[in-house]
């Protein structure tokens, strides 16, 4: 809500804090010498922002003032009520809220209590694929009839924490542009345009409006289906499977999941098959000596269940063929990675089904 002079002071505060923190860590005698020496190797980038003292011109503002319009998008619409009759595009990114502040808390490090840094306020909640309604781009009808908002849309802070990603901005921007053109051509308020015509125009431009007939969105491939552990609509989790994003360079895409030693459970992959046929089945995992060397992999095919075993201590970071199986068209539980109560970790990362014939 601030005016420009107040915004300038807020920007200056962040600059002073950032540079002051860096200076403190490299020069204050109260900081351990090892930290001071390490921080002394850091500095502002010499070839960036050269006309502003090598410091960025503006803050990165992820969430600002938003409209409250015809439809107020909430966390519920991203996780439960995901289907909308006036859909103009889809989103799928986590509800991702950054830290509010960096503080400290007391942690028991037996036999002592230690003060440790704590990033307060961070939140990351996986969501399924959800449909974005056209109404969330519209102000209230009795307030304004010729405005479309494709960035600061009508939604809660948690909903915007997912919608705010650039792909969704591009989807909503294109949709708003086409809707504006239809409103001008039909001489109608943006609220009263033919949404069916809008949706047909978007589909003709390859906009994905639903996963009912296009289950994998723009990545649909009838001959090769890849399911990652992050694809909420195509996986099912039973037991304790913890997300791991770092520590293993051989992981598929961003992360993998693991079941700790001594825990039971299963991680199931549920692909949609575009056609009945014979498929080669592969799995992908990072490898480590800490992982189990005989992981049970169950395949549920048209011919029945089959069990194979994989050594996750070796051959990580590549597609490992499990076998060749028959699957029928449609959505099926097709592969399950099983964890038992052994003293080793079991990993679930990604699977691939390649059509043979």
PECORTA-V833157 format. One line per field, one symbol per residue. ss: DSSP state (H for helix, E for strand, L for the rest). phi: phi as a letter, one per 40 degrees, with the letter a starting at -180 (. if undefined). psi: psi as a letter, one per 20 degrees, with the letter a starting at -180 (. if undefined). Layout:
# PECORTA-V833157
ss=???
phi=???
psi=???
This chain:
# PECORTA-V833157
ss=LLLHHHHHHHHHHHHHHHHHHHHHHHHLLLLLHHHHHHHLLLLLLLLLLHHHLLLLLLLLLLLLLLLLLLLLELHHHHHLLLLLLLEEEEELLLEEELLLEEEEEEEEELLEEEEEEEEELLEEELLLLEEEEHHHHELLLLLLLLLELLLLLLELHHHHHHHLLHHHHHHHHHHHHHHHHHHHHHLLLHHHLLHHHHHHHHHHLLLLLLLLLLLLHHHLLLLEEEEELLLHHHEEEEELLEEELLLLLLLLLLLEEEELLLLLEEEEELLEELLLEEEEEEEELLLLLLELLLEEEEEEELLEEEEEEELLLLLLLLLEEEEEEEELLEELLLEEEEELLLLLEEEELEEEEEELL
phi=.ccccccccccccccccccccccdcbbccccddcccccccccacccbbfccbggbdcaccccbbcbcbbcbccbddccbbccbbcbdbibbacdcbbcccabbbbcbcbdcbcbcbcbcchcaabcbccbcccdcccbcddcbabbbbbbbcccaccccccbcccddcdcccccccccccccccccfbcccbccccccccccccbgccbaccbbcbgccdaccabbbccccdcbbabbhcbccbbbhbccccfcaababcdgbbiabbbbcbccacicbcbbbbacbacccccaccbbbbbcchcbbbbbcccbgcgacbccibacbcdhcacbabcbbbcccbcbbbbabbbbcca
psi=iqrhhhghhgghghgggghggggghihpiipqhggggghiiqrqphjqlhjkkkqqhrqoohpbprqobhpoprhhiihfmipphkpirqrjqqooprqgroaqrpponpjrpqpqppopippooqqrpqppqhhiiprphihpjkppojfmrorrhhghighiqgghggghggghgghgghgghilqqhhjrohggghhgghikkpoiqjgimhjbijpohiopporiinhijqppoaoopppirhoijqpcharqqorqjqqrqoppmrpphqpappppqqpqqqqiirqjmppoppnahiaqqprppojirkrkrpophaprpqqqapqohqpppqakrkqqpqpfqqpoppg.
